[in-house]
Amino acid sequence: MDLKGKKVGVIKRSASEYLLSTLLAIEGLTVEDVDLHYYKPELLLQGFRDDKLDAIVPWEPYPFQASKLLGNQITTHDTKNLSTLSFNLISKAPDKLLVDKATCVIQGLQTAINYIASHPKNLKK
């Protein structure tokens, strides 16, 4: 993956921009070595599809959509284990109903994580 001088689309001040800087650092490059373009997440794929960008650094569901729309015209680079992204669930009051809802959401996420870990082949394209 040679990004030097390429037009790269990212989402400003997000994990997308951070991951690009990590990928570039691995290659001995910085963001000054690419032609950086900022897009809203929902417009990133369109900029790529319209050939305004050479590469994009999206998050799901956009890589999945790109593979469905463009198929073998694209290459998806494996960035697994390069970064960890975490989300926090925050509420204002220790309301019993909110705690129960939060617990339900967390249990649902854990079920999804377990499924993804147990069935990685089902998630390809």
C-alpha positions, -999 to 999 in steps of 0.1 A, spaced: 0 0 0 18 31 -12 -1 62 -2 26 88 -8 11 116 -29 -23 99 -30 -56 116 -24 -69 101 9 -103 107 24 -109 106 61 -134 118 86 -120 148 104 -110 145 141 -121 108 143 -107 73 145 -105 75 107 -79 102 108 -61 86 137 -59 52 119 -45 69 88 -18 85 108 -10 51 123 -8 34 89 13 62 75 37 60 105 42 22 99 52 31 63 76 59 75 52 86 62 32 114 78 0 131 68 21 157 50 30 129 25 -6 125 14 -32 148 -1 -57 147 28 -94 153 21 -120 156 48 -155 141 42 -186 134 63 -188 97 69 -218 92 46 -201 110 17 -167 93 19 -176 63 -3 -192 86 -29 -160 106 -31 -141 74 -36 -165 60 -61 -165 92 -81 -126 90 -84 -121 121 -63 -101 100 -39 -75 73 -43 -81 57 -9 -105 61 21 -103 52 57 -139 45 67 -156 26 95 -185 2 92 -209 0 75 -190 19 47 -163 -8 40 -191 -34 36 -210 -10 13 -179 -4 -7 -173 -41 -12 -209 -46 -23 -208 -17 -47 -173 -20 -62 -165 -57 -56 -132 -67 -70 -124 -32 -81 -111 -24 -46 -86 -37 -22 -94 -37 15 -63 -36 36 -64 -56 69 -59 -31 98 -70 -55 125 -51 -51 157 -36 -17 147 -59 2 170 -86 -3 196 -117 17 196 -139 19 226 -172 34 233 -187 43 267 -223 41 277 -232 71 299 -264 81 316 -273 110 339 -291 93 367 -289 59 383 -325 53 374 -334 15 377 -351 15 342 -320 31 326 -297 6 343 -318 -22 330 -318 -8 295 -280 -2 296 -275 -38 309 -297 -51 280 -276 -31 254 -243 -43 269 -256 -79 269 -266 -75 232 -232 -61 223 -215 -91 241 -237 -115 221 -227 -98 189 -190 -98 199 -192 -135 207 -209 -143 174 -183 -123 154 -154 -141 172 -170 -175 167 -181 -170 130 -155 -148 113 -161 -165 79 -197 -155 80 -187 -119 80 -166 -118 49 -183 -99 20 
